[in-house]
Amino acid sequence: MSRNSKTSAAQQLKFVMECRKSGKTDAQWCIENGIRPATFYNWVSRLRTLRCEIFSVNLDLL
């Protein structure tokens, strides 16, 4: 993975799901896929925040 590339939230989610389904540790998966573990964990954190924001917006619609 290129160091300067921007990764969309959809692509980040795809990578996180691939990692979690792989049965490998996050660190092992990241090393094999050329992603810094710190970057991976930033993605996980952002995706959790996005999920919470989406969930709270949906609750406001009820």
Secondary structure, DSSP 8 states (H G I E B T S, - for coil): --TT----HHHHHHHHHHHHHHTS-HHHHHHHTT--HHHHHHHHHHHHHHHHHHHHHHHHT-
